[in-house]
Amino acid sequence: MTRRLLPLALTLPLLAGCDPQGLDLYSPTDARDYVRSCARARSDVMCRAMQPTLATVSGPVSVLLPNTGDTEREEALTRFLAGRGTTLAAFRSDAALQAAFARANIFPVAQLRTGTFRTLDGTPHEVTCADQSSGLGPDCQIGRLGGVDHLHYRKPQADSLYATSPKTAGQLIFFPF
């Protein structure tokens, strides 16, 4: 009897130390799967906004998402929307505004490389990529955003998800729409 309870007795303290929302052990298969996964979080407004647009795009995609937490994404989006005279609440309920955000931050290509690429909204962006020695994949400068493909390790089976950061502090962490 003691032998049967020992694994349980050792596992319970381990689980007690975990985040109450659960363990994040899921590994997405592609950019759409990543966006679906992060949209399950009640706080991730950007991933939720991208889902409908991604569902309408056939073929490969390269998705840009800020390399920050949900709270920082929401704060940046709130500041941007305030500058446009609207609110985050309005964004959450406006499908057209969400689609505009998504189209401005999704490229219809499997992977970015050096050259000029257009996001779904038609805006051209200069991209410069260099191999990164850390094995994380190419380090790209995408317009004024830096980005690393977090799904690079799955190539060529998956499209791309670029975790982006601004070139300089205080800049917008996504492309405006």
Buried (B, 14 or more C-beta within 10 A) or exposed (E): EEEEEEEEEEEEEEEEEEEEEEEEEEEBBBBBBBBBBBBEEEEBBBBBBBBEBBEEBEEBBBBBBBBBEBEEBBBBBBEBBEEEEBEBEEBEEBEEBBBBBBBBBBBBBBBBEEEEBEBBBEBEBEBBBEEBEEEBBBBBBBBBBBBBBBBBEBEEEBBBBBBBBBEEEEEBBBBEB
